[in-house]
């Protein structure tokens, strides 16, 4: 099983400045390789291959001594990234995408990571040594398991540094089998409701932080471009966004773990989030709630734990269907989110009733 581990890095200023120098050199190599591809196509009418550009790296290191300290695999990864970008571009063109998105040159703030593979690094406990850069201390929130295939050093916009270990052969952690099933319905006024009557309110981290974000965005816009004060204002704003992201991620992991631990089968709505984003009245709420990321977490956690995640077609779910008798109530009169079935007389909560229908439809499909 494959898995990625991410940790915060701590080090002295000289180590971080050396890592920042590597980022600048990798960014320059990426832009130079992109320019070479563009010129080669204009002159000869065909694209230069990834292998051909990698073969030129020894000449580059001989001509520019500053690249000698960077490992050859790090430089090769830069060329491979560019090649993946081009392949994705041609794939979008072939599929008739409206905006194919031609690969563009990377600015200093847009190239934020470099990757090491088999050599050039050594992990000893919570210390990561990278050759020609220095020693980093890791905040090991959990142990690294499996075989480490790649080590990626990443810098956030708020100037925080992280390391990502991509591992193979990670042991599976199957949970004890459970016969319990649950349906989950996502909401606008609340985060979700389930078929057992549970309901999770929406924390709305972005909306709660909007006032401070506006203040810091104004502060950034008033600073002179390229000045030291603008850089400080940019970092303050980025820290605000990072805090919102961390709060949201913690919330989503907590909710996903709760359902994975207690239910063997989880039924959710299968709808297109991109289509919902087009509705301006719902887009902000959906993005703040991060429905897409929540479903991703449920998916990989269910696979890891041996649970089942079943997506129920959105068209099969009717909000006016009584979950008790199955009757369709076309003239529902809802009061405080509750309504009474005209056939069986059962009092329903709108959110939990839809979740029950999701569970019922999912089990019949």
N, C-alpha and C positions, 0 to 999 in steps of 0.2 A: 504494500500500500504506500502511496506517495503522500507526503505531507510537508507543509512549510511552517517554519518556526520564525517568529519575529521578536527581536529584543532591542531595547534601548541601549545605546552605546555611551560610555563615559570615558573621557581621556583628557590629556592636557591640550593647551592651545596649539602647540607645535605639531602634535599628531593630527589634529583636525585640519590645520592649515595645509599639511602635507596631503591629506586625503582630498582637500579642496583643489589642490594643484593637479592631482590625478584627474579629477572631474573635468577641469578646464582642458587638459591635454586630450582626454577622450572626446570631449565636445568638439575640439578643433579637428580631430581625426575624423569624426563622424561627418562634419560639414565638408571637409576636404574630399572624403570618399563620395559624398553625394554630388559635389560639384564635378568630380571626375566622371561619374556615371552620366550626368546630364550632358557634358561636353562630348563624351564618347558616343552617345546616342545621336547628337546633332551632327557629328562629323562622319560617322560610319553607318548610322541608321540601325544600330543594334545595341543591346545592353551588354555591359561588361559583367562578368560573372563574379560571384562572391569569392570563389577559389582564386581567381586571377588577382583580385585585390589583396587577398591574404598573402599571396606569394610576394607582393611588393612590400610587405611590412619590414623585412630585414633591411631593405634599402632605405626605408624611412628612418629606422633606428640608427643607421649609419650616418645619415645626413643630419639628423636632429638628435644630439646627445641627450636631451631632456627625456626622450622616450625610452632610453636604455634602462632606466630604473623600473619602468612599468613592465610587468610580466607579459610574455608573448600571448598567453591565453586571454588576458584582459583586453589586449588590442584586437585579437581575433573576434572576441565577443562583440566589440563595437561594430565590426564589419558585418557580423552575422545579424545584429539588430537591424542594421540598414537593409540588409537583404530581406529580412522578414517584413519590413515596412513596405518594400517594393512589391513583394509577393501579395501582400494584403491589398495594395493599391490595384494591381492587375486583376485580382479576384473580384474586387468591387466593380471595376470597369466591365469585366466579362459578364457579371450578373446584372448589369444595367442600372447601377446605383445612381441616384440623382446627383449626389455629391460624392465623387470617387475619392477626393482628398489626396492630391499629389504630395509625396513626401517633401517636407519643408526643412529648411535649415533650423538647427537648434540654437536658441539663445542660452546664455549662462544659467538662467533660472529654469530652463526647460530640460536641461540634461542633468539629472540628479542622482545617478547611480552608476556603479561599475561592478562587474562580476568576475570572481575568481573561480577556477574549477578545481583541478586535482592538486595544484601546487601553489606556493606563494603564501600559504596561511597555515596556522596551527592553533587548535583549540585545546586549552588546558584548563579544565574546570570552568571558571567564569572569566577567564582571560583569553582574548583572541589576539594572536600575534600575526601581523601582516608584514611581509618582507618589504623593506624600504619605506614603510610608513610608520610603524610603531605598534604599541600595545594598547588595546582597548579593553575596558572592563564592561562586562555584560550584566544587565539586570535579569538574572535567570529566574523568571517567574515559573518555569516548568523545564524539566530536563529535555535535552535534545535526544531523540530516539531515531534508530535506523542508521543508514549509511548516508553521510553528507555528500551530495553530488556537486552542488554549487554554493558559493558564499557571495551574497550581494550586499554591498555597502550602499546605503541609501540616505540622502539628506533631504529632510522636509523643508518646506518654505519657511518655517519658523526657526530654522537653523538647528534643529534637533537631528541627531544621527541615529540610524537604526541598522541592524544587520538581519538579513533573511537567509535562513538555511533551508535549501530544498533537499529533502531526504527521500530515499527509497527504502523499501523493505521495513517500513514502520509497522510494528506489531499491532494487530487489530485489538480493539477493546469492546468486545461484544457484551451487551447488557443481558440480564436475565430475560427470557421470553415473557411477553405480556399479551394477554388476550383483549385488553381494553382498546377501544377505538374512539376517536374524537374527530369532530368536524370543526374547522376554523373558518370564521368569516371576518374579513378585514373591514374596518369602518372608517368613517370620516371624523365623527365627533369622539370616537374612541379608537384605540389601536386595534384590538381584536376582541371577538366574543367566540366562545366555544359551545359545543352542543351539550356540555354538562352544566351550563349556566354560568360558567366563569367569564369574567370580563376584565380586560386590561385597559386602563386609561392611557391616553396618548400623552407622553411627557412634554412634547412640543419644545424640544431644546432650542431649535433655531428661532422660533417665535419669541421665546423668553429672552434670547440674547440679542434681538434685533436692535434695541436701543443702544447698547454698547457698540454694536457693529457699525451703526450709523455714525456714531461719534468718531470712531477710529478710521472709518472710511473717509470722512471729511478731513480728518487730520492728515491722512496720506495724500489726498488730492491737493492740499495746500502746500505741500513740501515741494521744493525744487528738484526736478529729476536729476539723478546722479549724485545728490547730496547725501551726507552722512545722516542727517536728520530724517530724510525720506527712507533710508534703509532701516532705521530704528522703528519708524512708523509702520513700515511694511511687515517687520517681524512681529510687532505687537498685534497687528490685524491677523496675521497668520496663526499666532498662538490662540487667538479667540476661536478661529475656525477649527483648529486642532482639538481644542477643548470640547467643542460641540460634537466633533466626530468621535472622540473617545467616549463621551457620555452616551451617545447613541449606540456605539458598538457594544458597550457594556450592557446596556438595556436589552439589545437584540439577542446577545449571547445568553443572557439570563433567562429570557422568555423561551428561547429555542431549547435550552437545556432542560427547562421545566417540562415541556411537552415530550421531548425525546426520552426522558427518564421515566415518565408515567404511562406512556401509551405505546402500544405495539404497532398500531396503524394510525396514520394522521392523514386526514382528507382536507385539501385546501382548494380554493377556487383557481381555475386556470384561465387567467385573463391577460391581455396584452397591456403591460404597464406603459409602453410607449404611446399607445392610443389614449390612455387616461391622462398622460402628460399634456396632450393637446387641448384638454379641457381646462381652461384657465382657472375655473372655480375649484378644481380638485388638485391641480398640478403641484401647488405649493405644499399642501397637506401631505400628499403622497410622497413627495421628495423628502420632506422633513421626517416622515415616518420610516422611509427607506424600506418599502415593501419588498422591492427586488432583492435587497441584501438579506432580508429576513428569510425569504424563500431559499436563497442560496445556502444560508446557514443551516436551515432545516434539512436541506437536501444532503449536504455532506455529513452532517452530524448523524442523520438517519442511516446513511450508508455505513458510517464508521461503527455505529452501535448495533447494526443488524435490524433496524426498524424499517417500516414501509411508509413512504410518502407518496400518496396518490393524488393526482391533480384531476379535479372534476370540471368538465367543460362548463364555462360560464352560462352558455345558452340553455343548459339543462336545469338550471337552478331558478325557481320561481319564488319571488318574495311573498306572493299572495297565497302560497300553498300552505295549508295547515299541516304541521308536522305530526299531529296526533291521528287524524283521520284521512289525510290526503286530499281533502276537498279544496277546491280553488275558490277563494273569496275575492271576487272582482271589485267589490265595493267595501274595501277595508276602511274603517274609521279608527284611526290611531290616536290615542291619548297618552301623552308622556311616554311614547315608544311602546305602548301596549295596545293590543287589539283582541277581540273575542271572535272565535270562529262561528260563523252563522249556522253551521251544520251540527257540530258537536258541542259548542258552547265553551270550549276550553280557552282560558285566558293565556295569551302568548306575549312574550317579550320579543319585539321585532328582531333584534340582533341574534339572540340565542335560537329563535325559530329558524332563521335562515341557516345558521350553523347546523341545526338538526337536519334540515333538508339537504345540505351538502353531504352530511354523513350518510343519510338514507340513499340519496342518488348514487353516491360513490360506491356503496356496498352492493347496489343492484347492477352497476355497469360491469 
